[in-house]
Structure formats: C-alpha cells, structure tokens
Amino acid sequence: MRKKDGVFIGVDLGGTNIEAAAVQGGQILASKKVKTKAKKGAKGVIKRVEKVSRTVMKRLDAQPDDFKALCIGAPGAVVLETGVVSSAPNLDWEDVPLAAKLKDRLGIPVFVDNDVNIGVAGEHAYGAGSGAEDMVGIFVGTGIGGGVIINGNMYYGSRGAAGEIGHMVVVPNGRACGCGKRGCVEAYASKTAMLKVIQEQLAQGRKSVLAEMVDQSSLVLPSSQIAEALDAGDELMTEVLREAQFYLALLTANLVNILDPDVIVFGGGLVEQLGDPFLQPIRETAREYYLQQTDAEKIRILPSLLGDDAGTIGAAVVAQQRLRLT
C-alpha cells in the first residue's frame, strides 16, 4: 500500500473503548477495538492508541509511513492548533499533548479534534448529511453533544468552542446540569437526565418494569433497557421519553430558527436503538416552533446512518481536511 492511495487512520477515543480504523474514501479497510483502561493514565492510554493503530496497519500489511495521516477524536476540549487535549473529564486528562505524543511514536502527521465534531464530520461526508451545505448533528447519549457544519465546513467559532448545543438553556433556572449551570437541555433530555427522573419516581413508589432494571446505585441507563421498557408498554418510561423528546424538539426548533440548516442528524446509542420512530414526535413538535413556516418541510430531521463507524470515518475525513491546510 502506498501513501498516494489516500488511506488514513481514524481513531475514536472514548472513556470505555478505543477504536482505530484504516479508512479510504469513507470505506473502512480494517479496524480494531480495545478497552481504553483510563486508569492507566494518559501515558498508558496513548500507548494503547499506538498499539491498536499499529494492529490495524499490520492487518493491511502496511507501515505507518504508508498512511497519509492519523486523526483522533477525543472526549473533551481540544486545542486544534496544537492537538492538546485541554480537558477530558471521562479520562481524567488535563493539558495532554496527544498529537505530539502520537506523532513521536508513529512518525506521521497526527491531528486531534473533539469526538462529537468527528462524528458529525463523518455523517456529513458519508452519512445522513451527505450533500448538505449546512447541517447540525445532535448526539443523544449519557450527555448531549453536537456539531455544526456551515457552507460545507465544520464551524468552530472564535474560540473553538462552538457546537455545545447540549448546554442550550431550555428552562431558565431549571434542573441542575452536570456542567454546573441550570436548565440545559442535557439536564432534561440526555439518558442521564432520564435515569434521574426514573430513580426519583421509583423511590416514590411508582410501579414500573424499570424497577427490576434500575436502582439508586445505577449510573447509566442502557438504550436496550429503554427499548425493553417501551416494548412492554411501561407508562413511566413512556412519560420520561416523551419529556426528553419535547425538549429535544425545542432544541431542534431553536437551532432551525438560528441556523436554518438543510438537515439535522440525530445520532447516539438511543437513536440507533429506537430508530426513526423516536424522531417523529421531535419533527412534529419542532415544526410548531419554527418561526418561518414557509418550506418548513425542506428541513430534514434524520437518524444517523454510520452508527458506531461515524467516529473512525469522521476522524479520517478530518485528517484529510486538516492535511490540506498544513
């Protein structure tokens, strides 16, 4: 394999797993996933990123210099110019020079971006947002992340902090959010928010099939459990999900009124589990709040197409874009 073949290494670094893939033209040629083992610290995690990347390379019978570049999506705030992860709470990282460390180990150009931006870039290039000039990505999971594409390019803002749509305030002085503020949509529509409401209701004696799945010690609410409770016709889960959908619809309407994008793509484990039916109430309610009703049907609200591959494919997309600018 030769560099001119345009093959990139895309890495999706999460608090639980690291996945690396060799990507060419939106196609994954080889991939490998391992546990992150964040307790090993930054040095240990970086070593694991190198190891999993080299494993992918070996699967193609290639060496690092056969690849044009590597890009890694990190779960936190990133200084784009330097590739320093300034803050990644899930990894307990602060000011980690991730790009420099990996470049020293692999000897090829390395770029770093926020993991949600990476996923949005993947969906825009090869997924549900393909062909759109203006797109917003909303990823619903433990939190709510997002990214914005304007005129075909990722919009970072003046400080590189754009896209934090999960912290748009939908209820002034509302529920406490994990960010320390109040009333953020993340405090109403994330899986963490849903879990808190369910735990409160169960503690008050509410009857639900969720009582067998969730207790006060639960820290996560798997998407599979949400689907199972809905399939059983559970009233509590139905109510909690409807509330989340309502606030996601408000978020969607606000984004439409501000940006007027071609498409809004919803991703994350919950969307993958529940599919398009999860989005239909969001579409209907959001449209009620559009200021401009003319041609409102032109704004598409779609589920992601790439699923778990959005991270690695998106990282390769960003690597190619950034390499052109160097």
C-alpha positions in Angstrom: 0.0 0.0 0.0 1.2 3.5 -0.8 0.6 6.9 0.5 -0.9 8.1 -2.7 -3.7 5.6 -2.2 -5.2 8.1 0.3 -5.6 5.9 3.3 -5.9 7.5 6.7 -6.1 6.1 10.3 -9.2 7.3 12.2 -9.3 6.8 15.9 -12.3 7.1 18.2 -11.1 7.5 21.7 -13.8 7.1 24.4 -13.8 6.7 28.1 -14.6 2.9 27.7 -13.3 1.9 24.3 -10.7 2.9 21.7 -11.4 2.0 18.1 -9.0 2.5 15.2 -9.7 2.0 11.5 -7.9 2.4 8.2 -10.2 4.4 6.1 -10.2 5.2 2.4 -12.9 7.3 0.7 -15.4 6.6 3.5 -14.8 2.9 3.5 -13.3 1.0 6.4 -10.5 -1.3 5.2 -9.6 -2.7 8.6 -10.4 -1.9 12.2 -9.7 -2.9 15.8 -11.4 -2.0 19.1 -9.9 -2.4 22.6 -10.7 -1.2 26.1 -9.4 2.3 27.0 -8.3 1.4 30.5 -8.3 5.1 31.5 -7.0 4.3 35.0 -3.6 3.7 33.3 -3.3 7.4 32.9 -2.6 9.5 29.8 0.7 7.7 29.1 -0.9 4.3 29.3 -3.9 5.3 27.1 -1.6 6.9 24.5 0.4 3.6 24.4 -2.9 1.7 23.8 -3.9 4.1 21.0 -0.5 3.5 19.3 -0.8 -0.3 19.8 -4.4 -0.5 18.3 -3.3 1.7 15.4 -0.4 -0.4 14.6 -2.6 -3.5 14.8 -4.8 -2.0 12.1 -1.8 -1.2 10.0 -0.5 -4.7 10.2 -3.8 -6.1 9.1 -3.2 -4.3 5.8 0.5 -5.4 5.8 1.5 -1.7 6.0 3.8 0.6 8.0 2.9 4.0 9.5 4.5 5.9 6.6 2.1 4.2 4.2 -0.6 6.3 5.7 -1.1 10.0 5.0 -2.1 11.0 8.5 -3.9 9.9 11.7 -6.7 11.8 13.4 -8.2 11.0 16.8 -11.5 12.1 18.3 -11.1 12.8 22.0 -13.9 13.1 24.5 -13.2 16.7 25.7 -12.0 20.1 24.9 -9.2 20.2 22.3 -6.8 23.0 21.2 -7.0 22.4 17.5 -3.8 24.1 16.5 -1.6 22.0 18.8 -3.6 18.8 19.3 -3.5 19.3 23.1 -6.5 17.8 25.0 -7.0 20.6 27.4 -9.7 18.8 29.4 -11.3 15.3 29.1 -13.2 14.5 32.4 -14.0 10.9 31.3 -10.3 10.2 31.0 -9.2 12.5 33.9 -7.0 14.4 31.5 -5.8 18.0 31.6 -3.4 19.5 29.1 -2.3 16.3 27.4 -0.2 16.9 24.2 -1.9 14.0 22.4 -1.0 14.9 18.9 2.7 15.4 19.7 3.0 12.2 21.7 1.4 10.1 18.9 3.4 11.8 16.2 6.6 10.9 18.0 5.5 7.3 18.3 4.2 6.8 14.8 6.2 9.3 12.7 3.2 10.6 10.7 1.0 13.7 10.9 -1.4 13.5 13.8 -4.5 15.7 14.3 -6.9 15.8 17.2 -10.5 17.1 17.4 -13.5 16.7 19.7 -15.1 13.3 19.3 -18.6 14.7 18.6 -17.2 17.0 15.9 -15.5 14.0 14.4 -18.8 12.0 14.4 -20.6 15.0 12.8 -17.9 15.2 10.1 -18.4 11.6 9.3 -22.2 11.9 9.0 -21.8 15.0 6.8 -19.3 13.4 4.4 -20.7 9.9 4.1 -23.8 9.5 6.2 -27.2 11.1 6.6 -25.9 14.6 6.0 -24.1 13.8 2.7 -24.6 16.6 0.2 -25.8 19.1 2.7 -24.2 22.6 2.8 -25.5 23.3 6.3 -26.0 20.6 8.9 -26.3 20.2 12.6 -25.5 17.0 14.4 -27.1 16.1 17.7 -25.8 13.0 19.6 -28.0 11.8 22.4 -26.3 9.6 25.0 -25.1 10.0 28.6 -24.9 13.7 27.7 -26.0 15.6 24.6 -23.3 16.6 22.2 -23.4 18.4 18.8 -21.5 19.9 15.9 -22.3 22.4 13.3 -21.4 22.4 9.6 -21.8 25.7 7.7 -21.0 26.1 4.0 -19.7 22.5 4.0 -17.2 23.1 6.8 -17.1 22.4 10.5 -17.9 25.6 12.4 -15.6 26.0 15.4 -16.4 29.6 16.5 -14.0 32.3 17.6 -12.6 30.2 20.5 -13.1 26.7 19.1 -15.9 26.2 21.5 -18.9 26.1 19.1 -21.3 23.2 19.0 -22.0 22.8 22.7 -25.7 22.5 22.0 -26.4 20.2 24.9 -26.0 23.3 27.1 -28.5 25.5 25.4 -30.8 26.6 28.2 -34.4 25.5 27.7 -35.7 26.1 31.2 -34.4 29.2 33.0 -33.2 28.3 36.5 -34.3 24.7 35.8 -32.7 21.4 36.7 -29.0 21.3 37.6 -26.8 20.1 34.8 -23.5 18.3 35.0 -21.8 21.4 33.7 -22.7 23.3 36.8 -25.3 25.5 35.2 -29.1 25.1 35.3 -31.8 24.5 32.7 -29.6 23.0 30.0 -31.3 20.6 27.5 -28.8 18.0 28.7 -30.5 18.1 32.1 -33.8 17.2 30.5 -33.2 15.0 27.5 -30.0 13.0 28.0 -30.0 9.4 29.2 -28.5 10.7 32.5 -31.5 13.0 32.9 -34.0 10.3 32.1 -32.3 8.0 34.7 -32.6 10.6 37.4 -36.3 11.1 36.8 -36.9 7.3 36.8 -34.9 6.8 40.0 -36.9 9.6 41.7 -40.2 8.1 40.6 -39.3 4.6 41.7 -38.2 5.9 45.1 -41.7 7.5 45.4 -43.3 4.1 44.8 -44.1 4.4 41.1 -44.8 1.0 39.6 -42.7 0.2 36.6 -40.9 -2.7 34.9 -37.9 -0.5 35.3 -37.8 -1.4 39.0 -36.2 -4.7 38.0 -33.6 -2.9 35.9 -32.8 0.3 37.7 -32.0 1.1 41.4 -30.5 4.1 43.2 -27.0 2.8 42.6 -27.4 2.8 38.8 -25.1 5.2 37.0 -26.2 4.5 33.4 -29.4 3.7 31.6 -28.6 1.4 28.6 -30.6 2.1 25.5 -31.6 -1.5 25.4 -33.4 -1.2 28.7 -35.2 1.9 27.4 -36.3 -0.1 24.4 -37.3 -3.1 26.5 -39.5 -0.9 28.8 -41.2 0.8 25.9 -41.9 -2.6 24.2 -43.6 -3.6 27.5 -45.8 -0.5 27.3 -44.3 0.8 30.6 -46.1 4.1 31.4 -43.2 5.6 33.4 -40.7 5.0 30.6 -43.1 6.4 28.0 -43.6 9.6 30.0 -39.9 10.1 30.6 -39.1 9.6 26.9 -41.9 12.0 25.8 -40.4 14.7 28.1 -37.0 14.1 26.6 -38.4 14.3 23.0 -40.2 17.5 23.8 -37.0 19.2 25.0 -35.1 17.8 22.0 -37.8 19.3 19.8 -37.3 22.7 21.4 -33.6 22.4 20.9 -34.2 21.5 17.3 -36.5 24.4 16.7 -34.1 26.8 18.3 -31.3 25.6 16.0 -33.5 25.8 13.0 -34.5 29.4 13.9 -30.9 30.4 14.3 -29.1 28.5 11.6 -31.8 27.3 9.1 -29.8 24.2 8.1 -30.6 21.8 5.3 -30.6 18.8 7.7 -30.4 17.9 11.4 -28.9 14.5 12.0 -29.6 12.7 15.3 -27.1 10.1 16.4 -26.0 8.2 19.5 -27.0 4.9 21.0 -30.6 5.8 21.9 -31.3 6.9 18.3 -29.7 3.7 17.0 -31.8 1.6 19.4 -35.1 3.2 18.8 -34.7 4.3 15.1 -36.8 6.7 13.2 -39.9 6.4 15.3 -38.0 8.2 18.1 -37.6 11.2 15.8 -41.2 11.5 14.6 -42.5 13.3 17.7 -39.5 15.6 17.6 -40.2 16.5 14.0 -43.8 17.3 14.7 -43.2 19.4 17.8 -40.2 21.2 16.4 -42.1 22.4 13.4 -44.7 24.0 15.6 -41.9 26.3 17.0 -40.3 27.2 13.6 -40.7 31.0 13.2 -40.6 30.6 9.4 -43.2 28.1 8.3 -42.7 28.5 4.6 -41.0 25.5 3.1 -40.5 24.0 6.6 -40.7 20.5 5.1 -37.4 21.2 3.3 -35.6 20.9 6.7 -34.8 17.2 7.1 -34.5 15.6 10.5 -32.9 12.3 10.1 -31.3 9.4 12.1 -27.6 8.9 11.6 -26.5 6.3 9.0 -23.0 5.4 10.1 -23.7 4.4 13.7 -20.5 3.4 15.6 -18.5 3.9 12.4 -19.1 7.7 12.4 -16.2 8.3 14.8 -13.5 6.5 12.8 -14.8 7.5 9.4 -15.2 11.1 10.6 -11.7 11.1 12.0 -10.3 10.1 8.6 -12.4 12.9 7.0 -11.0 15.5 9.4 -7.5 14.2 8.9 -7.8 14.7 5.1 -9.2 18.2 5.6 -6.6 19.3 8.1 -3.7 17.8 6.0 -4.7 20.0 3.1 -4.4 23.1 5.4 -0.9 22.2 6.6 
